[in-house]
Amino acid sequence: MQNRFRFFTAPVKLVFRSRPQTKKGCRHRSTSYNDNVAKGFLSVLVFCLCVTNAHAGVAVSPKPYVLGSVAGFPITNGMIYTWVISLAIILIVRALIRKPRLIPTKGQTVAETVIEGIYNLLTPIVGKRVAKQAFPILIGFFVYILMQNWSGLLPGVGTIGTFKEGHFTYFFRPSNADLNATLALAIVSMAVWAWLVLKNEGFVGAVKHIFGNKADRSELSFGIYALLFFVFLSVGFIECISILFRLVSLSFRLYGNVFGGENLINNIMALAPWTKYLLPVPFYFLEILIGVVQALVFTLLVAVYIGSICNHGEEEATEGTLKV
Amino acid sequence: MIGCLLEISGNSGGNAVTRLAETFGVQTELLIAQIVNFCLVTYLLYRFAVKPTLKTVEARQKKIEEGLRFAEEMKAKQASAERERLEVLKKAQADAQALLANTKAEGERYLAEQKKAAEEKVLQLTEQARHAMEGERSAMLKEAKGEIVTLTVETTERLLSGILTDEMRAKLNEQAAALLAQSKDEHGTQA
């Protein structure tokens, strides 16, 4: 009896089980633990296939459903799922790290690897000095977007809900398949960008950077150098437009990818009655990959935007020198 | 989504941004809620996960650096101690050699002194013994001579008592006395 449900219970066990016992001083995971991880992962996929997309074939709505309101504030399915996943992020990360120790636990090792990896990736882009200021928000972007992207693959998303006037209204919608969420992330990222630019370069410095003549005066004649002022001024205006459009590009890129992924899986399942069982598996893996890539792209783009003005390249980025 | 965008772009009526917002369900309240939500999650994530982790990583790096530095210091100290030990050992060996040589020289000198003193003592004793022997010999000779003279005199006296007259006897005694006195003088001079 217990075996029949192991595919469903394995992921639960994986999350809540006690840490595997290892010999003192031995850092290797036991084979059974690795097996359980693999089983848990596969069981999540199978469970997703069995439970999700009861309404395959119906196109995913481009906007979240308003399920109700509290004091005039609309509560959407995207909002509810955002809260659920936000809580899950905090709990999972806290469970991984607990109280950090000098000799790390397995969970802490995972968290440290991610944090150090992101830090070492971003430091050369934004510059060592600005990295300390930008890192908290950038790591927040990465973890938040990654978890929200992957959360769209969990069972129950788009399947648990009610019928209202013959229309199925589901309770859980992936956060990044809601333009409100991706636009919010873009707004925060641009606000942080503006704050970091003004803090590190100042208003005049930023204006100089955008509109200023970047040519070397010693290598050019005065005529050409003066002419370049107009060229750089024009380029500055174009850059201003591109800066404003970052809000659109950041938000729609993420939204489009996640929303597209939802539609893709939905439609794959609706191809034929039998396609919902195995055919979507490769697309689930694809969505897992896209989740990571999009989280990384968003984070890196914000880092590049910050670094393009704040990083002067005078500092050598040193790997492995994390400072709080 | 593309259909939505085409519909929005193709629709001449109304503001495109407003229609876009309507199509994708963008609402100010939801936008603010999402911003607040993200900021809250990021703050909590940084405050309770990233920051402590970074501190731990930093502390670990510091500890590792200290450990490596300590190991280097210990290595240097060990090398220094080894060098000092070898120097002390070398010095001790040199001192021991010098002491040994000194002791050997002292011993030889002492031996030579003792030998010389013993030889002197032997010579002195030999001389003393020789003197003593000579004294005893001369005393014996003197005694023997005295006895021989006495015996000779007594024998002569006994032999001559019947033959010699008183006059001859007196003359003989005088001659004998003179001889004795002479011999006594010679003996005294020799002594």
Interface residues (C-beta under 8 A of the other chain):
Chain A: P62 K63 P64 F73 P74 T76 G78 M79 T82 W83 S86 I89 I90 V93 R94 L96 I97 K99 P100 R101 L102 P104 Q108 A111 E112 I115 E116 F135 P136 I137 I139 G140 F141 V143 Y144 S175 D178 L179 N180 A181 L183 A184 L185 I187 V188 Y255 G256 F259 G260 N263 G320 T321 L322 K323 V324
Chain B: M1 C4 T23 F24 G25 V26 Q27 E29 L30 L31 I32 A33 Q34 I35 N37 F38 C39 L40 V41 T42 L44 L45 Y46 F48 A49 V50 K51 P52 T53 L54 K55 T56 V57 E58 A59 R60 Q61 K63
